Amino acid sequence: MAVKKTLCLAAAVAVLGLSSAQAADLAAHPYLKAPPPAAVYDWTGFYVGGNLGYGWGENTNPSLNLVNPGNVGNITGFLITGLPGATTNGNQFPNLNPNGVFGGLQFGYDKQFGHWVLGAVTDIQAADFHASRTITTSAIATGANADESLSARINWFGTLRGKAGYAVNDWLIYGTGGLAYGRTSSSIGFSCTPGGVACFGINFLGNRAETRVGWSAGAGVSKAFGNWNVGIEYLHVDLGRSSVTAVDQLGFAVLSTTNLTESQRFAIDSVRLTVNYKFGSTPVIAKY
């Protein structure tokens, strides 16, 4: 009996010792809670900002239409059919590539759905896209001494576009497209003096400015810094074709029904730097 009591007492002491050791071990290595989900950037909200960029025009591809009943002054023969003995057709109106800088403001709204972001943006920019050129031909080449000039300019433009993008935390990559509008202006000049068998001394001039509507499409990438974000955006803007007509400036009665019309295309490619301020809070607990 004494032996059994001794064994039971030893077992109890061992169990108590083990429990104390486990408790001490737990105290030395406390349980660590899992960290909360990381905060990610939320692109949802209204924003306003500014932009500055450079644009380069595509070819204006001028197309000539001449109205000259009776071929007065041999203008039709010079510009359309070519003259006897000429080494080239007289029509040398230049193909232009307007380019320049622009800058303006934008306002928009984005809504984030998981990684995907949908939105809309409108902007307006002052621009200085312009090009002009005069081509002079001699009587040796065309049978007449002639100056043929064109100019093309976009004074301002704006867009109203949709956006669809993919967000990776505070980075956003997106595509965009929609309506474009802008103010274009053109000028045309044509003067011709005798040089053998060609047109007699004339001087035609014309100017036109109009507001045109077209389309735009592009893509961009933005990086957020709190409520601010900075981005780079490529945008193509196509305002279609505009026509400018030149009429006689010297008052010749025989040229009262004569006019020259050039149709030109206004389309530009551009790259801009954008800076925006987004209203509302930015970080949220990760949900994806």
Summary of the structure (lengths in Angstrom):
residues: 288
radius of gyration: 37.0
end to end distance: 68.1
largest distance: 146.4
contacts: 933
relative contact order: 0.20
helix: 16%
strand: 61%
